[in-house]
């Protein structure tokens, strides 16, 4: 019984770290992956570097072609910011 009570603080600390740090990161990563997969032609997006653009073409699973004031550019889907794009679409 003493050995279990000795490990109890370590177990509680692991649970706190899991529920407040690891689990939210996993949930957020899943949401970002779903957002990138759900992109469609005509969506207005913002990249993580701050470029505002419109999706012209989804070339494959990883890349898309965006049109902005500077012209057409090819970006990775992972470089599109989920939060900034959702704020832009909600306006």
C-alpha positions in Angstrom: 0.0 0.0 0.0 2.9 2.4 0.7 4.3 1.8 -2.8 1.0 2.9 -4.4 0.8 6.1 -2.2 4.4 6.9 -3.2 3.5 6.9 -6.9 0.2 8.7 -6.5 1.7 12.2 -6.9 3.5 11.1 -10.1 0.3 9.5 -11.5 -1.7 12.6 -10.7 0.9 14.8 -12.3 0.8 12.7 -15.5 -3.0 12.9 -15.6 -2.9 16.7 -15.2 -0.3 17.1 -18.0 -2.3 14.7 -20.3 -5.7 16.5 -19.8 -4.4 20.0 -19.9 -1.6 19.8 -22.4 -1.5 16.7 -24.6 -5.2 16.1 -25.2 -6.0 19.7 -26.3 -3.0 19.6 -28.7 -4.2 16.3 -30.3 -7.8 17.7 -30.6 -6.5 20.9 -32.3 -4.3 19.0 -34.7 -7.3 16.9 -35.7 -9.4 20.0 -36.3 -6.6 21.6 -38.4 -6.3 18.4 -40.5 -10.0 18.3 -41.0 -10.0 22.0 -42.0 -7.3 21.4 -44.6 -9.1 18.4 -46.0 -12.4 20.3 -46.2 -11.0 23.2 -48.3 -12.8 23.8 -51.5 -12.5 26.0 -54.6 -13.6 29.6 -53.9 -12.9 29.6 -50.2 -11.3 32.7 -48.9 -8.3 31.9 -46.6 -5.4 33.4 -44.8 -2.0 31.8 -44.7 0.0 31.5 -41.5 2.3 34.2 -42.9 -0.7 36.6 -43.3 -1.4 36.4 -47.0 -5.1 36.8 -47.8 -6.1 34.8 -50.8 -8.9 32.7 -52.5 -8.5 29.0 -53.3 -8.4 28.6 -57.1 -7.4 24.9 -57.4 -6.8 22.0 -55.1 -4.0 20.1 -56.9 -3.6 17.1 -54.6 -3.8 16.0 -50.9 -1.0 18.4 -49.9 -1.0 21.5 -52.1 -3.4 24.1 -53.4 -3.1 27.1 -55.7 -4.2 30.4 -54.2 -4.9 33.7 -56.0 -4.1 37.0 -54.2 -3.3 40.5 -55.3 0.2 39.3 -56.2 -1.0 36.6 -58.6 -1.3 32.8 -58.4 0.8 31.0 -55.9 1.2 27.4 -54.9 1.0 26.6 -51.1 1.0 23.6 -48.9 -2.4 23.1 -47.3 -0.7 23.0 -43.9 0.4 26.6 -44.3 -3.2 27.8 -44.3 -4.3 29.2 -40.9 -7.5 27.7 -39.6 -8.2 30.4 -37.0 -7.5 33.4 -39.3 -9.4 31.9 -42.2 -12.5 31.2 -40.0 -12.4 34.8 -38.7 -12.2 36.0 -42.3 -15.2 33.9 -43.3 -17.3 34.9 -40.3 -17.1 38.6 -41.3 
